[in-house]
């Protein structure tokens, strides 16, 4: 890229950041858009803060003191390792910790901007516009407002894949994506498929060490502490369009989890054996399958960003329908008029979740067919004819 383009790209980025920072400090804008203002409900400050006060967060959570000691919904549903990861934030008062967590996430957002630019796009203006849409999307605002982990997990998965040859950097991304259980299974399948046992063993070692240290400090059972986050997580509400939320408790545990893991593994194997999986595609496959199968809420729709960039540069005209789907998840999916007691009270109903699950699968089908290798078959079904129809598909009206 020449100097002129570099300058334009840099200036565009500065302009974008200035706009972003403007609305980050605008309380009225955030309250209007997501109904809350940096409350830090999901930033998991409380478990680490309690740890530093020599208080076992699980003892508090499973008692009547939960609301007195745990801020908002800082319930310990993430891995034990996350309690140690968040200790630098837990060492500060909540108000300062929220600001530091917000600043940390903005740094990750800025880094993702440059990463995706170098891997996904050569058009500086077009890419900046795409990223601006992403920044103003409701999932992004929601993630920042409540202190969710989606940005950290997306950044972790991204650097794990693109820096795959650098073991330590790749592991940093691998570890961070595993702090919240629902982000981890697909990236784990990928590491196992690639026989990257360094990542797997180091991840297991660090998590066992964290689990042991926590259990030793509070003289509690390692086995109990391993399952406690899963129990806490199972008591939280369902997501909005993933298989886990569609199934709910039907069938009951453990059969529902067996179906979920088996389905996610089937998706993974199909994509990794039947399609071309370059660096860009691997990031998209992992992010898309993750939010389609495992429990995720509105804020985790930021995982659609790699797919959004891919669609914007795709030559297949079906992409316009796929872009509409992503824009639906970013700007319509969690709207006030869909809430209970509103004009169209479908939010959190089974039918609404099934509808969203189908839309996510449309995105998966699109990128699957767009990257399908020749002479493939799935469950004895030959895919060549389907691939030809996909490649030749033409929209009958002009856009």
C-alpha positions in Angstrom: 0.0 0.0 0.0 1.4 3.4 -0.9 2.1 6.4 1.5 -1.1 8.2 0.4 -3.3 5.2 1.2 -1.4 4.7 4.5 -2.1 8.3 5.5 -5.7 8.0 4.6 -6.0 4.8 6.5 -4.4 6.3 9.6 -6.5 9.4 9.5 -9.7 7.3 9.0 -8.8 5.3 12.0 -8.2 8.4 14.2 -11.6 9.8 13.0 -13.3 6.5 13.8 -11.7 6.4 17.3 -12.7 10.0 18.1 -16.3 9.3 17.1 -16.2 6.1 19.2 -14.8 7.8 22.3 -17.4 10.6 21.9 -20.3 8.3 22.4 -18.5 6.2 25.0 -18.6 9.2 27.3 -22.1 10.1 26.3 -24.4 8.7 29.0 -27.5 9.8 27.3 -26.6 7.9 24.1 -25.9 4.7 25.9 -28.9 4.9 28.1 -31.1 5.5 25.0 -29.4 2.7 23.0 -29.1 -0.1 25.5 -30.9 1.2 28.6 -27.9 1.1 30.9 -24.6 2.9 31.3 -21.4 1.0 32.1 -22.8 -0.8 35.0 -20.1 -3.6 34.8 -22.8 -6.2 35.5 -20.9 -9.0 33.6 -17.2 -8.0 34.0 -16.6 -10.6 36.8 -15.1 -8.1 39.2 -16.8 -9.5 42.3 -15.2 -13.0 42.3 -11.7 -11.6 42.2 -12.5 -8.8 44.6 -13.9 -11.4 47.1 -10.8 -13.6 46.5 -8.5 -10.8 47.6 -10.7 -10.4 50.7 -10.3 -14.1 51.5 -13.9 -14.8 50.7 -15.0 -17.8 48.6 -17.3 -16.5 46.0 -19.1 -19.8 45.7 -19.9 -19.8 49.4 -21.5 -16.4 48.9 -23.3 -17.3 45.7 -25.0 -20.4 47.2 -26.1 -18.5 50.2 -28.6 -15.8 51.0 -25.8 -13.2 51.0 -25.4 -13.3 47.3 -27.0 -9.9 46.6 -25.0 -8.3 49.4 -21.6 -9.3 48.2 -21.9 -9.8 44.4 -22.2 -6.8 42.2 -25.2 -7.1 39.8 -24.7 -10.4 37.8 -21.0 -11.0 38.5 -21.9 -14.6 39.2 -19.0 -17.0 39.1 -20.0 -18.9 35.9 -16.6 -18.6 34.2 -13.5 -20.8 34.8 -11.6 -20.6 38.1 -8.7 -19.3 36.0 -10.7 -16.2 35.3 -10.8 -15.3 39.0 -7.0 -15.0 38.8 -7.0 -13.3 35.4 -9.3 -10.5 36.9 -7.2 -10.0 40.1 -5.6 -6.8 38.7 -9.1 -5.4 38.3 -10.5 -6.8 41.5 -7.7 -5.0 43.4 -9.5 -1.7 42.7 -12.8 -0.2 43.7 -15.6 -1.0 41.3 -15.9 2.4 39.7 -12.2 2.5 38.8 -12.2 -1.2 37.8 -15.0 -0.6 35.3 -13.1 2.3 33.7 -9.9 0.1 33.5 -11.9 -2.8 31.9 -13.4 -0.4 29.4 -10.0 1.0 28.5 -8.6 -2.5 28.1 -11.5 -3.5 25.8 -11.0 -0.4 23.6 -7.3 -1.3 23.2 -8.4 -4.8 22.0 -11.0 -3.2 19.6 -8.3 -1.0 18.1 -6.0 -4.0 17.7 -8.7 -6.0 16.0 -9.2 -3.1 13.6 -5.7 -3.4 12.3 -5.6 -7.2 12.4 -8.8 -7.6 10.3 -7.6 -4.8 8.0 -4.4 -6.7 7.2 -6.1 -10.1 6.7 -9.5 -9.3 5.3 -9.5 -6.1 3.2 -7.4 -4.0 0.9 -9.9 -1.1 0.6 -9.1 1.4 3.4 -12.3 3.5 3.1 -14.6 0.5 2.7 -13.1 -1.3 5.6 -13.2 1.7 7.9 -16.9 2.1 7.0 -17.5 -1.6 7.8 -15.7 -1.3 11.1 -17.7 1.9 12.0 -21.0 0.0 11.5 -19.5 -2.8 13.7 -18.6 -0.3 16.5 -22.1 1.3 16.5 -23.9 -2.1 16.5 -26.0 -2.8 19.5 -24.0 -6.0 20.5 -20.8 -3.9 20.6 -22.4 -1.1 22.7 -24.0 -3.7 25.0 -20.7 -5.6 25.4 -19.0 -2.4 26.6 -21.9 -1.2 28.7 -22.1 -4.3 30.8 -18.5 -5.4 30.7 -19.0 -8.6 28.8 -16.1 -10.9 27.6 -17.0 -11.1 23.9 -14.3 -8.7 22.7 -11.6 -10.4 24.7 -12.8 -13.9 23.4 -13.0 -12.7 19.8 -9.5 -11.1 20.1 -8.2 -14.3 21.7 -9.5 -16.6 19.0 -8.2 -14.3 16.3 -4.6 -14.1 17.6 -4.6 -17.8 18.4 -5.3 -18.5 14.7 -3.2 -15.8 13.0 -0.2 -16.2 15.2 -0.4 -20.0 15.1 3.3 -20.4 14.5 4.2 -18.4 17.5 3.4 -20.8 20.3 3.4 -18.4 23.2 1.3 -15.7 21.4 -1.1 -18.3 20.1 -1.4 -19.8 23.6 -2.3 -16.4 25.0 -5.3 -16.2 22.7 -6.1 -19.8 23.3 -6.1 -19.3 27.1 -8.2 -16.1 27.0 -10.8 -17.7 24.8 -11.2 -20.4 27.4 -11.9 -18.2 30.3 -15.6 -18.4 29.5 -16.7 -22.0 28.8 -19.1 -21.3 25.9 -16.3 -19.7 23.8 -13.9 -22.7 24.1 -15.2 -26.0 22.6 -14.6 -25.2 18.9 -11.2 -23.7 19.4 -10.4 -26.8 21.4 -11.5 -29.1 18.6 -9.3 -27.1 16.3 -6.2 -27.4 18.5 -6.8 -31.2 18.8 -7.4 -31.6 15.1 -4.2 -29.8 14.4 -2.4 -32.0 17.0 -1.3 -28.8 18.8 -0.8 -30.6 22.1 1.4 -27.8 23.4 -1.6 -25.5 23.7 -3.8 -28.3 25.1 -1.4 -29.5 27.8 -0.3 -26.0 28.8 -4.0 -24.9 29.1 -4.8 -28.0 31.2 -1.8 -27.4 33.4 -2.6 -23.7 34.1 -6.2 -24.4 34.8 -5.4 -27.3 37.2 -2.9 -25.0 38.9 -5.5 -22.3 39.3 -8.1 -24.8 40.5 -5.7 -26.2 43.0 -4.6 -22.8 44.3 -8.2 -21.7 44.7 -9.2 -24.9 46.5 -6.1 -24.8 48.8 -6.8 -21.2 49.8 -10.4 -21.9 50.8 -9.8 -25.5 52.0 -12.5 -26.7 49.5 -12.9 -29.6 47.1 -11.1 -29.5 43.8 -13.9 -31.5 42.2 -16.6 -29.3 43.6 -14.8 -26.1 42.5 -14.4 -27.6 39.0 -18.1 -28.1 38.6 -19.3 -25.0 40.5 -18.9 -22.6 37.5 -20.9 -25.1 35.4 -23.7 -25.2 38.0 -23.8 -21.5 38.3 -23.8 -21.1 34.5 -26.7 -23.6 34.1 -28.8 -21.4 36.4 -28.5 -18.4 34.2 -31.0 -17.5 31.5 -31.0 -18.9 28.0 -29.5 -17.2 24.9 -31.2 -15.9 21.8 -30.5 -18.1 18.9 -28.1 -21.0 19.6 -28.8 -24.7 19.8 -28.1 -24.9 23.5 -30.8 -22.3 24.2 -33.2 -24.0 21.7 -32.9 -27.3 23.4 -32.9 -25.9 27.0 -33.5 -28.9 29.3 -35.1 -31.1 26.6 -33.8 -33.7 26.8 -32.6 -33.4 30.4 -28.9 -33.3 31.5 -26.6 -34.9 30.5 -28.3 -35.9 27.2 -28.8 -32.3 26.1 -25.1 -31.5 26.5 -24.2 -34.7 24.7 -26.3 -33.6 21.7 -24.8 -30.1 21.8 -21.2 -31.4 21.9 -21.9 -34.0 19.2 -23.5 -31.4 16.9 -20.7 -28.9 17.4 -18.1 -31.6 16.6 -20.1 -32.6 13.5 -20.2 -29.0 12.3 -16.4 -28.7 13.0 -15.5 -31.9 11.1 -17.7 -31.0 8.1 -16.1 -27.6 7.8 -12.6 -28.7 8.3 -12.7 -31.6 5.9 -15.0 -30.4 3.2 -14.0 -26.8 2.7 -10.9 -24.6 2.1 -9.8 -23.3 5.5 -7.2 -20.6 5.1 -6.5 -18.2 8.0 -9.5 -16.0 7.3 -11.9 -18.9 7.0 -10.7 -20.6 10.2 -11.5 -17.4 12.2 -14.9 -17.2 10.6 -15.7 -20.9 11.0 -14.8 -20.9 14.7 -16.6 -17.7 15.5 -19.8 -18.7 13.6 -20.1 -22.3 14.9 -19.4 -21.0 18.4 -22.3 -18.6 18.6 -24.6 -21.0 16.6 -24.2 -24.0 19.0 -23.4 -22.7 22.5 -25.4 -20.4 24.7 -24.8 -16.7 23.8 -26.8 -13.5 24.2 -27.2 -10.3 22.1 -23.7 -9.0 23.0 -21.9 -12.1 21.5 -23.3 -11.2 18.0 -20.0 -9.2 17.7 -18.6 -12.6 16.6 -20.3 -12.0 13.3 -17.8 -9.3 12.5 -15.3 -11.6 10.5 -18.2 -13.0 8.5 -19.5 -9.4 7.8 -16.1 -8.4 6.3 -16.1 -11.6 4.3 -19.5 -11.0 2.9 -18.8 -7.4 2.0 -16.0 -8.5 -0.4 -17.8 -11.7 -1.6 -18.8 -11.8 -5.3 -21.8 -14.1 -4.8 -25.0 -12.1 -5.0 -26.6 -14.1 -2.2 -24.3 -12.2 0.1 -26.9 -9.3 0.3 -29.3 -11.6 2.1 -26.6 -12.7 4.4 -25.6 -9.1 5.2 -29.3 -8.3 6.0 -29.2 -11.2 8.5 -26.1 -9.8 10.2 -27.6 -6.3 10.3 -30.7 -7.9 11.8 -28.6 -9.4 14.7 -26.8 -6.1 15.1 -29.6 -3.6 15.0 -33.0 -5.4 15.3 -32.6 -8.7 17.2 -32.7 -7.2 20.7 -35.0 -4.3 20.2 -37.5 -2.9 22.8 -40.5 -3.7 20.6 -39.7 -7.4 20.9 -39.5 -7.4 24.7 -42.2 -9.0 26.8 -45.2 -6.7 27.1 -44.3 -4.7 24.0 -45.7 -4.5 20.5 -44.3 -7.9 19.4 -43.5 -9.8 22.6 -41.5 -12.7 21.2 -38.2 -12.2 22.9 -37.0 -15.4 24.7 -39.8 -17.5 23.3 -38.9 -20.9 21.9 -40.1 -19.9 18.4 -37.9 -16.8 18.4 -34.9 -18.7 19.3 -35.5 -21.3 16.6 -35.9 -18.5 14.1 -32.6 -17.0 15.1 -30.9 -20.4 15.0 -32.1 -20.9 11.4 -30.7 -17.5 10.4 -27.3 -18.3 11.9 -27.3 -21.6 10.0 -28.0 -19.7 6.8 -24.7 -17.8 7.4 -22.9 -21.1 7.9 -24.4 -22.7 4.8 -23.3 -19.6 2.7 -19.7 -19.7 3.8 -19.7 -23.5 3.6 -20.9 -23.5 0.0 -18.7 -20.6 -0.9 -15.6 -22.6 0.2 -16.7 -26.1 -0.6 -14.0 -28.3 -2.2 -14.9 -30.2 -5.4 -16.1 -33.8 -5.4 -17.4 -33.8 -1.9 -20.2 -35.7 -0.3 -22.0 -35.4 3.1 -23.8 -38.4 4.4 -23.6 -39.9 0.9 -25.1 -36.7 -0.6 -23.0 -35.4 -3.5 -22.5 -31.7 -3.2 -21.2 -30.8 -6.7 -24.6 -29.9 -8.1 -25.5 -27.8 -5.1 -22.1 -26.0 -5.4 -22.7 -25.2 -9.1 -26.2 -23.8 -8.3 -24.7 -21.7 -5.6 -21.9 -20.3 -7.8 -24.3 -19.5 -10.6 -27.0 -18.0 -8.5 -28.2 -14.6 -9.8 -30.6 -12.2 -8.2 -33.3 -11.2 -10.7 -33.4 -7.5 -9.6 -30.7 -4.9 -9.5 -29.4 -3.7 -6.2 
